[in-house]
Amino acid sequence: MITSIFFVLGVITLYWSILNWVTAKAESQNKPVNIKNIRVAVGTTCAVVSVFALQLIVRDSHLS
């Protein structure tokens, strides 16, 4: 249970750090930035990457 809590907190921290990095990069280009679109794109990308990463981890095992 404790390991799961720290795993979830790590995933949230990773998401927020990626989101802040992408937002800062977008704002540094001096163009109008829609933060909501950036959040959706980063969230979707993180979800897709995590799903594929989990599939790669369990492939060819009894868990697949």
N, C-alpha and C positions, 0 to 999 in steps of 0.2 A: 504494500500500500504506500509506504513512504517513497519507494523508488518511483512509483507511478506519479506521485505528486511532483517530485523533482523533475521527472521527464516532461510532464506537461508544462511546468514552469520554464524549463529550458526551451521548449518549442515556442512558447509565447514570447520569451526574450529574443529568440532568434528571429521570429516574425517581426517584432517591433524594431529590432536593429536594422533588418533589411528594409523595412518600410521607411524608417527615418533616413537611411542612406539614399534610397531612391528618391524620396521627397526632396532632400537637400540637393541632389544632382539636378532634378527637374527645375527647382527654384533658382539654381545658379545660372540657368540658361536665359534668364530674363524674359521668359515667355509666360503667358497666362497658364496657370496650372490648376487643374481640377483635382483636388485631393481625393475626392470620392472615387474617381476613375483609377487613380493610382492605388488606392486601397483595394479595390476590386481586382485589379490586375495582379498585385503582389499576393493577395490572398489566394486567388485562383492558381497562380503559378506555384506557390508553396504547397497547396493541397495536391496538385497534380504530381509534383516532384516527390512528395512524401508517399503517395500511393504507388508510384512506380518503384521507388526505393524499397518499400516494403515488399513488393512483388519480387524484386530481384533478390532480396535477402532470403525469402522462403522458397524460391524456385528449387526444384529438384530435391525437396525434402518431404518428409511425411506430413508437414503442416500445409503444404500447397494443395 
